[in-house]
Amino acid sequence: MDNNVKKTNTGGPGHEELTHSGTTKVNSEIEKSKGLIIVEIIEYVPNAVLIKTIIKKSTGNISIMSFDTGEGLTEKTSPFDSFAQIIDGKAEIVIDGVSNSLVAGQGIILPAHLPNIFRANERFKMIITVIKSGYE
């Protein structure tokens, strides 16, 4: 196993898996038919990016993420448009080389086929929605 890859499994619904240095995915959907306080669905973890699935379907998914200060995600490109909504803190989202600074309450569309990067110059939480389409 790569020294940067660590795994933890507490078992059962909501177990977490540390997929690579600093990124944790929570592998369960949120309970249905129950009111939620969105910003409380996920916590901040020191020196980490935490990802929790709200809904995952073949037609798309909704995830909530928390980024500790100084963390981020490497550049990626998606074949589908995505919508990122900041729900706490302030995020830097770079789309095709153009930096966008967003605060809680703001959102941005990440166009398909353009590279994007998420950076946490200060900690933030966001919801990201991807709707998959065969027409892209």
N, C-alpha and C positions, 0 to 999 in steps of 0.2 A: 504494500500500500504506500502511496506517495506520502511523504512527511507532512504535506499541507492538507491531506485529506483525513478527516476525522469523522467518525460516525457515533451517534448516540441513539439508542432506541429505548424509550421508556415503555413501549408497547401500548396497545389500545388506541382508541380514537385520540387524535390530537398529538400523537407522538412526533418528536422532532428528529430531524436528521441534519447534521452539520455536513453540508455537501462539499465545501472547500473552505479554506481558511477564511473565517469571518462570515460565511453565509449560512443561514439556517432556514430550512423549509419545514413548515408544519403541514403534515400530510393528512389533513381532514377538512371536510367542508364545515361551514358554520351550521348550527342547528336551524332547521327550517321552522317557519311559523312562530318565531320568537323575536320580539323587539330587540334592537341592538343600539348601543351607543358606539358608533363607528370608530371613533378615536380610541376607544378602550379595547377593541378587539385584539390589538397587538401591542406589545410593550417594546420599549427600547432595550437593547442588549449592548453592553459596552463592546466597542470594537467589532461590531457586526452589522450585517444586513439581515433582517428577519423577514421571511415571506410566508404568508398564510393564505390558503385558498378559501375564498368565500363560495364560489360556484365554479365547477369545472365540467364542461360539456364538450362534445365533439364539435359543436358550432361556435364555441368560444369560452372564455373564462373571465372571472373577476378575482383579483387577488389584492390583498392589502400588504403593504410593505413598510418596515421601519428601517431607517438608516441612522446609525450613530455618526457623530461628527467625524469627518475625515474619511468616511467609507464611501463606497460607490459600486457601480457595476461596470464591467468592461463594455466596450463598444459592441453593439449588436445591431442587426438589421432584421426586420420582420417582414414576411410576405403580406401582412395584414395591417390595416390602420389600427392604432391603439389610442385609448384616451386615458391620460394620467390626471388625477385630481389630487391636489395637495390638501391634506386634512389637518396637518399640524406642522409647525415650523416653516422652514424656507428651503427650497430645492433649487439646484442648478441642473437644468436639463439641456444638453447640447444636442441639436438636431442638424445633421449635415454640416457640422462645423460652426453653427450659430448658437451662441449661448442664450438661454432664457432663464431668468430668475423668477420663480413663482413662490407665492406665500399661501398660507392656509386660505381656502375658499377659491383659489384659482385652479384652472385646468388647462391642458394643452393636448391637441391631437398630434400624435406621432405618426407621420405618414408612412405607409408601406414603402419598402425598398429604399429608405433613407437611413443611414447609420445614426444611432442615438447613444448617448451616455448619460447616466445619472450620477450626480456628485452631491455629497453632503458637506458643504462648507460649514453648516450647522446641522444638528439633527432634524429629521423630518419624517413624517408618515404620509403615505399616499395610497390611493386606490388606483389600480390599473385595470382597464377593461379592454379585452380583445374580442372582437367579433369576427369569426372566420367566415370567409366567403369564397366561393369558387369563381368569382367574377373579377378578381384582382388582376 
